[in-house]
């Protein structure tokens, strides 16, 4: 009888503590797979205008390395145009979109970003094909990465999402008055 009780206790503990780890592992697999299936040779539309110049960008996916080639179609200079570096560093800012993700997805994305050393490599060229700039950004080294690992959604936002705040009787009366006014046309 004692052996059965201990066996049930061990199975219960495994399920209780093992299932969240299993869920995280599955979410990491899904994230990794979605990153691997980003198609290569896609024109990156966000580079259409940099510093007022027309540019064409192409993405090469060699997971965990993403190469982005940017070619200015009209620019003939030997130095990168102003605003190029600022545009490239927006990748670190793109991590902030994970704040809106579900906690499990956010944790999975941050884990694989760190474990797989996801890297963006940029090469910027002028219209003649001369290399103006090369830049590499390891996403786990972004300044906001540690902040995102420790991110907790504000309590009030979570409460408002799950339980909207009650509307005061005065506000209800104002909304009804506006509705009547709209129906009557005055």
Beta strands, then each sheet from edge to edge (+ up, - down):
strand 1: 42-43
strand 2: 49-50
strand 3: 53-62
strand 4: 65-72
strand 5: 119-125
strand 6: 131-138
sheet 1: 1+ 3- 2+
sheet 2: 1+ 3- 4+ 5+ 6-
end
